[in-house]
């Protein structure tokens, strides 16, 4: 395969930075500390900003092999992973996640990597649920999660899931757009 | 991957430690090799500096689709 073909492949297969990425980066630059994991890093743009603009030691992960390569090309430490499954207990002071969150008709799902980057299943919360159920395990005591939530995903429903997992929450940043409101939640627990 | 990554990764199946076998290194990083679970023996590949720590069923699904 030529370089050009490879590049074109990556552009259609990897989610590129958008408004949601910008908002997560803004929250992370302000609040991330210590060893930081970005789950579902995509192009690696958010993780790279945190890596270069803070003292945090950054690890980026994604399910998508094209995303993993793109993130590694930015000089990041990358692990190909299904959510948090291969990360050890008490490993991170900060975990960042801009999940695939769009509610999607099941008949149209998972046909390619871009779909996987966007779709949160029928509810939009299909990946947020297992993420919230497991993230406390990998967090160090006193650590925090910065989670991007769209109004399309159901803000109150995500708060309920966070509470069920034992987290306190506050809004780190929020911005409204014509079709959705995006919020980055900071989740902490005693 | 840097060898220090071993402190924070584990087997996705049983969360046990992984043992590194590096076959290619460059600038202090492991470019190729394997990570093997010290408990269940599952082997995870490292290719182009990226450890593939997907659980085996997800990895096989993909190989079957390819």
Boltz contact constraints between the chains, C-beta under 6 A:
constraints:
  - contact:
      token1: [A, 68]
      token2: [B, 50]
      max_distance: 6.0
  - contact:
      token1: [A, 72]
      token2: [B, 49]
      max_distance: 6.0
  - contact:
      token1: [A, 72]
      token2: [B, 50]
      max_distance: 6.0
  - contact:
      token1: [A, 78]
      token2: [B, 50]
      max_distance: 6.0
  - contact:
      token1: [A, 79]
      token2: [B, 51]
      max_distance: 6.0
  - contact:
      token1: [A, 79]
      token2: [B, 53]
      max_distance: 6.0
  - contact:
      token1: [A, 80]
      token2: [B, 50]
      max_distance: 6.0
  - contact:
      token1: [A, 80]
      token2: [B, 52]
      max_distance: 6.0
  - contact:
      token1: [A, 81]
      token2: [B, 53]
      max_distance: 6.0
  - contact:
      token1: [A, 82]
      token2: [B, 54]
      max_distance: 6.0
  - contact:
      token1: [A, 82]
      token2: [B, 58]
      max_distance: 6.0
  - contact:
      token1: [A, 85]
      token2: [B, 12]
      max_distance: 6.0
  - contact:
      token1: [A, 86]
      token2: [B, 9]
      max_distance: 6.0
  - contact:
      token1: [A, 86]
      token2: [B, 10]
      max_distance: 6.0
  - contact:
      token1: [A, 86]
      token2: [B, 12]
      max_distance: 6.0
  - contact:
      token1: [A, 86]
      token2: [B, 53]
      max_distance: 6.0
  - contact:
      token1: [A, 88]
      token2: [B, 8]
      max_distance: 6.0
  - contact:
      token1: [A, 88]
      token2: [B, 10]
      max_distance: 6.0
  - contact:
      token1: [A, 91]
      token2: [B, 8]
      max_distance: 6.0
